[in-house]
Amino acid sequence: MRSRAQSTTPAITYMRGQFVLYRDPAMFWTGRAGHTFVCQVGHPWMDGTYDLKGVATDRIVEHASPDYMRLLSPLDAMRDIDTAPLNQADTGAMTSAAAWLRQHLGQDSSTLAARP
């Protein structure tokens, strides 16, 4: 008999190249370490699954269910750059991204805003 259970996640279509957080369900439910990791979306399949490639490990996950994937937001990844206090004194508490920007763009944060 077929189960009538429905997914609790919204229907999302992932595109090749996007970064996702993937949780390997077999590893998770058996309590094994390393069950959740960052992947890049590869090939989408007609059945709604995706091939993934682990970013840190190059591990290939074939036919991953989107129920176990969450999109990693570019906004979150770039937040430290977008909010970097480039026009304030360096206190040593800057993120590496903000420090890199300060070094390459100079002390004036207006050069960041002026770039396209």
C-alpha angles and dihedrals in degrees: 000000000000119000117240094205114135131213115262092210125085116253105265126176111211122208128220111270097026119129118237138176108237127196115200101222096204092051092043096050092046092051096243120155122247095037095138123055144147117267139176117231114246126168120006115215128214091242090064097258128118140215110233135192121209109239097213099032107028085230111161119223112193122206096358114188114239087224086077097044131084124188114243107224120235086212091062092046092052099038094102090055094045093050099036112137094228095161095054130083115278107251095177091252095100121120116248090252092054092046090051091051092049091050095048101036100037129234096305114087090198088081088064093052092046093059118092 
